[in-house]
Amino acid sequence: MSAITTHVLDTASGRPAEGVPVTLSLRDDDGAWRELGRGATDADGRLRTLLPAGAPLREGTYRIAFDTGAYFDALGVDGFFPEAAVVFVVRDTGRHYHVPLLLSPFGYSTYRGS
């Protein structure tokens, strides 16, 4: 099943990052970003519904923006990065694209998950 999903882990606390606001966008031909979906991570740090129900996965350049500032503000933590944005390319629309984020107040990393 084709989909775009994410999982955020708070590496400083060693726990899933619950409540991180996330936005999925697609780059249009003119270079502008068009929002496709949004949500927040669940208690397990996952967001399984980035594409709206019934929306097809298209080839193109996507961006997942994580509102890390809102997450750290809710915890009372001073974070350095107010947002983490991950830009990636979808070439095979029949695949599942899982984009995890490993997060701490002063750094983040990502990789192509499964």
Secondary structure as UniProt FT lines:
FT   STRAND          3..10
FT   TURN            11..14
FT   STRAND          15..16
FT   TURN            18..19
FT   STRAND          21..27
FT   TURN            29..30
FT   STRAND          33..40
FT   TURN            43..44
FT   STRAND          46..47
FT   TURN            53..54
FT   STRAND          60..66
FT   HELIX           68..75
FT   STRAND          84..90
FT   TURN            93..94
FT   STRAND          96..104
FT   TURN            105..106
FT   STRAND          107..110
//
